């Protein structure tokens, strides 16, 4: 598998730090980074929200192209929808090694606070309704859909200013690194009462 291309997905709710982490992986592994928000900012720097639909289409088209060319890459997604589900299946069938790094924080409110700080520093905004709607969908889809499709995954808490590894796994089998934060994670997705 040494010569297998890599598809690395950095997932998590809006405001969980995906872009920063995805770009770090891109740089450290020397592979291209792909993000729909970054594409939207390139298409319309003064108002990326206007370019969101076109950016989403470009994102999907670029993933198809990279997989067809068997290029390694890192992409980011909230995973709040199922768009990447088919791409993961296609990539694995094409001999890709697939990994997911899933980031989470305490709450929707923490995500909103982080987004507001990003906007103050000149970054892009995400409407509050979108953040709140995507938060639980992201957690649910990662845990109940996406982790089963990846060769390996890691869940990291990203509320300390650095990543804190909580659990790792292959498909459905988790190895718990931090029981306290693992319980927090499961409570967010409704796996604990």
C-alpha positions in Angstrom: 0.0 0.0 0.0 3.0 2.3 0.0 2.3 3.5 -3.4 -1.5 3.9 -2.9 -2.8 7.4 -3.2 -4.2 9.0 0.0 -7.6 10.7 0.4 -7.5 12.4 3.8 -10.7 14.1 4.9 -10.7 16.6 7.8 -14.3 16.7 9.0 -16.2 18.5 11.7 -18.8 21.2 12.4 -18.3 24.7 11.1 -16.0 26.5 13.4 -14.2 23.3 14.7 -10.9 24.3 13.0 -11.0 22.1 9.9 -9.3 24.6 7.5 -6.3 25.1 9.8 -5.8 21.4 10.4 -6.4 20.4 6.7 -3.9 23.0 5.5 -1.4 21.7 8.1 -1.8 18.2 6.8 -1.5 19.4 3.2 1.8 21.1 4.0 3.3 18.4 6.2 2.4 15.6 3.7 3.1 17.6 0.6 -0.3 16.9 -1.0 -2.9 19.4 -2.4 -5.6 20.9 -0.2 -9.2 21.2 -1.3 -12.0 23.1 0.4 -15.2 24.5 -0.9 -14.9 27.6 1.3 -11.4 28.3 -0.1 -12.8 27.9 -3.6 -15.6 30.3 -2.9 -13.1 32.8 -1.6 -11.1 32.5 -4.8 -14.2 32.9 -6.9 -15.5 36.0 -5.1 -13.0 37.4 -2.5 -15.3 40.2 -1.5 -18.4 38.0 -0.9 -17.6 34.2 -0.9 -21.2 33.4 0.1 -22.4 34.4 -3.4 -20.1 31.8 -4.9 -21.0 29.0 -2.6 -23.0 26.9 -5.1 -20.4 27.2 -7.8 -17.7 26.5 -5.3 -19.5 23.3 -4.2 -19.8 22.1 -7.8 -16.1 22.9 -8.4 -15.2 21.1 -5.2 -17.0 17.9 -6.4 -15.6 18.1 -9.9 -12.1 18.6 -8.6 -12.4 15.5 -6.3 -13.6 13.4 -9.3 -10.6 14.7 -11.3 -8.0 14.0 -8.5 -9.4 10.5 -8.0 -9.4 9.8 -11.7 -5.7 10.9 -11.8 -5.0 8.9 -8.6 -3.5 11.9 -6.9 -3.3 12.1 -3.1 -5.0 15.0 -1.5 -6.6 16.4 1.7 -10.0 17.9 1.7 -12.3 19.4 4.4 -16.0 19.0 4.9 -18.5 19.4 7.6 -19.7 15.9 6.6 -23.2 17.2 7.4 -24.4 15.9 4.1 -23.7 12.6 2.3 -21.9 14.1 -0.8 -18.5 12.6 0.1 -20.0 9.2 0.7 -19.8 8.2 -2.9 -16.4 9.8 -3.4 -15.0 7.7 -0.5 -16.4 4.5 -2.0 -15.0 5.4 -5.5 -11.6 6.3 -4.0 -11.4 3.0 -2.0 -12.4 1.0 -5.1 -9.7 2.7 -7.0 -7.0 1.7 -4.5 -6.9 4.8 -2.3 -6.0 4.7 1.3 -8.8 6.7 3.0 -8.4 8.4 6.3 -10.7 10.8 8.3 -9.6 13.2 11.0 -12.8 14.3 12.7 -12.7 17.4 14.9 -15.2 18.4 17.5 -15.7 21.1 20.1 -18.1 21.4 23.1 -21.1 22.9 21.5 -22.8 24.9 18.7 -22.2 28.0 20.7 -18.4 27.4 20.8 -18.5 27.0 17.0 -20.3 30.3 16.7 -17.8 32.1 19.0 -14.9 30.7 17.0 -16.5 31.8 13.7 -17.2 35.3 15.1 -13.5 35.5 16.0 -12.5 34.4 12.5 -14.7 37.0 11.0 -13.1 39.7 13.2 -9.8 38.6 11.8 -11.0 38.9 8.2 -12.2 35.3 7.6 -15.4 34.0 6.2 -18.7 33.9 8.1 -21.2 31.1 8.3 -24.9 31.9 9.1 -25.9 30.9 12.6 -28.8 28.8 11.3 -26.4 26.8 9.1 -23.9 26.3 12.0 -26.7 25.0 14.2 -28.3 22.8 11.6 -25.0 21.2 10.5 -23.6 20.6 14.0 -25.6 17.5 14.9 -25.8 16.3 11.3 -22.0 16.4 11.1 -21.5 14.4 14.3 -24.2 11.9 13.3 -23.0 11.4 9.8 -19.4 10.9 10.8 -20.2 8.4 13.5 -23.0 6.5 11.7 -21.9 6.7 8.0 -18.4 8.0 7.3 -16.2 6.1 9.8 -17.5 2.8 8.3 -16.3 3.9 4.8 -12.7 5.0 5.8 -9.7 2.7 6.2 -8.9 4.5 9.4 -10.2 7.5 11.4 -9.3 9.6 14.4 -11.6 11.8 16.6 -9.9 14.8 18.1 -11.2 17.4 20.5 -10.1 20.8 19.2 -11.0 23.1 22.1 -7.6 23.6 23.7 -5.8 25.4 20.9 -4.2 22.1 19.8 -5.6 18.7 18.8 -6.4 16.3 21.6 -6.7 12.7 20.3 -9.9 11.1 21.7 -10.3 7.8 19.8 -8.9 6.1 16.7 -10.3 3.3 14.7 -10.6 1.2 11.6 -14.2 1.2 10.3 -16.4 0.6 13.3 -13.8 -0.5 15.8 -12.7 2.3 18.2 -9.7 2.4 20.4 -10.3 4.9 23.1 -7.4 7.2 24.0 -9.3 9.5 26.4 -12.4 8.1 28.1 -13.6 11.4 29.5 -13.5 13.2 26.1 -14.9 10.0 24.3 -17.9 10.2 26.6 -18.3 13.9 25.8 -18.2 13.1 22.1 -20.7 10.2 22.4 -23.1 12.5 24.4 -23.0 15.1 21.6 -24.1 12.5 19.1 -26.7 11.1 21.5 -25.0 7.7 22.0 -25.1 8.3 25.8 -28.2 9.2 27.8 
